[in-house]
Amino acid sequence: QMKKQCDQKLLIRMKTECVPCSLNLETQCPAGYTKITNGTGIPDCRYYLEIKTHTLSFPGCRHHCMKEFEQPECCQGYWGPDCMGK
């Protein structure tokens, strides 16, 4: 029996919103995602505060999140929803 189904494993990465680092400890990843950074996350972004007529920019932190996803795919030489052969 030849293998017809060759599912592809995909890693989907995303970053949470930039917030003050002190507040970022509590930040959760969206449902289904795993947090791959620790503590206050990574200080690689800036967030903005609007004060009256001015917008101020401050260094902030965000977390990186990851989700593993299996994409159904047929092996080479097979096709269709049921991975039919030639």
Helices and strands as residue ranges (DSSP letters): E 8-15, G 21-26, E 34-35, E 42-51, E 54-62, E 64-71
